C-alpha cells in the first residue's frame, strides 16, 4: 500500500475511523455507530474504485445505520416497558452513571448506572425484588449494546467487501 496514493490513504483513514467506531460501541463516550458510518461515507465519497460499488456500500451502510439506531431504542425499550422498570430508575442510573464516570474512570459509568437503578428499585420494590428488576434493566441495556455492535460490524464487513470489489 503506497500511502502517497490518495485512494490508499483514504482507505486507510476510513478503516481507522471504522475500527474506532466499532470499538466506540463498547466505549460509552464514543458514538460508535455514527463513527462507523462516517468512515464508510468518507471512503464512498473520496475513495478510489468503481463509483457503483461505493454507492451500493454507502446506501447499505446508511440503511444499516438507520435500522441499528431505531432498533437499538425500540427493542430494549419494549423489553423495559414489559418488565415494569420505571423511567425514574433509568434517569437515576443515568445521573449516577455520569457522576461515576468522573469519580471512577472507565468503570464508573457502568457502576453508577447499576447503582442508580438498584437504589430506585430498592426504594420502590424492597430488597427482595430490587435486584431482579435491576437485572431486567441491565439486560435491556445489554441488548441495545448488542444491536449497535451487530450493526457496526455488519457495516464494517460491507465496507470490506466494497473495498475488495471496488
N, C-alpha and C positions, 0 to 999 in steps of 0.2 A: 504494500500500500504506500503510494507516494503522497505524502501529506502536502506537497506543493501543488498537487492537483486539487482544484476546488471541490469537485464532486466527492473525492475521498475524504477531504477534511469535513465536509458537510455530513457525510455518512458517519464519520467518527463522532462528531459532536452530537448528532442526532442519537446515536447509540448510547452515548454517555447520559444524555437527557432522559432517554427511555429507561435506562438502567436505574438512574436516580429516581425516576417516577415509580418504578416497581418497588424499589426499596422504600420510597416515601409512603407507600401504602401501609407499611409496617411501622414507620416512624410518624407519630401523631402530628408533628409540626409541619411536615411537607404535604402539599396537595398532590398525592401520588398519581391518581388517575389523570388529572389535568396535566401534570408534567409528562406523563407517558404520551398522552395525546399531542402535546406541544412538540415533543421530539419527532413524532411521525409527521406532523404538519410541516416542521422545519425541513425534513427530508423531502416531503412531497412537493413543496414549493421551490426549494433551492437545489435539490439533488440532481444527480445525473441519471440517465436511463430513460426508458420509454415513458412518455407522458401518460399513456393509457394505464400502465401498471401503477404509476404513482397516484393517479386519480382514483383507481379502484381501492388502493390501500388507504388513501385519505378518507374516502367515503366509508369504508368498512370500519376504520378506526373511529370516525365520528359517530357512527351508529352504535358501536360497542361502548363508547364513552357515554353517550346519552342513555343507553339501556342500563349500563352499570350504575350511573348516578341515580336513575329513577328507582331501579330495583333495590339499590343499597338502602334507600329510605323507606320504600313501601313494604317490602317483605319483612324486615325486622320490626318495623312499626306495627304491622298487623300482629306479629308474634307478641310484642309487648302489650298491645291492647287486649289480646286474648288472655294473657297471663295476669292482667289486672294491675300491673305496675303503674303507679300514677306518674304524671308528668313532673310533679314536685320532687319525686325521688330522682328522676333524671336531671332535673335542674340542680338539685343539691350535689349530685355526683359530678356534674359539670363544673360547678363552682369550686368544690373541694379538689377536683382534678387539676384545675388551673392553679390553685394555691399550692397543691402538691408538686406540680411541675417546677415551681420556683424554690420550694423547700428541699425537695429530694430530687436532684437532677436525674433525668432519664426514666426512672420508675415511679416518680412521684405522681405523674399524671394518672397512671393506672391505679396506684394505691389510693389516691384521693378520690377517684371516681367510685371505686368499690366501697370505700368507707362512707362516702356521702349517700350512696344508695342504701347501704346497710343501716345507717343511722335513721334515715327516714322510715324505712321499713320496720325497724325496731320499735320506733315510737308508734307506728301505725298498727302493726300486727302482733307485736310482742316477740319475745326471744325465740320461741319455737318456730315461728313461721317467717322470721325475718331473713334467714339465710336462704331458704328455698326461693323466696321471691327475688332476692339479690342475684341468685344463680340464673334465674329466668332472664333478668335484665342483662346479665353478662353474656348469656347465650345469644341474645338478640344483637348485642354489640359485636360479638364474635362472628355472627352470621353476616352482618354488614361488612366487616373486615374481609371475610372470605369472598363475598360477592365482588367487592372492589379489587381484591387481589386477582381473582379469576379474570375479570375484565382487563386489568392491566397486563396480565400475562398473555391473554389472547391477542391484545393489541401488539405486544412485542413480537409474538410469533408471526402475526400477519405482516408486520414490518420486515421481519427477517425473510419471509417468502418474497415480499416485494423487492427487497434488496437483492435477493438471489436471481430473480427473474426479470428485473427491470433492465 
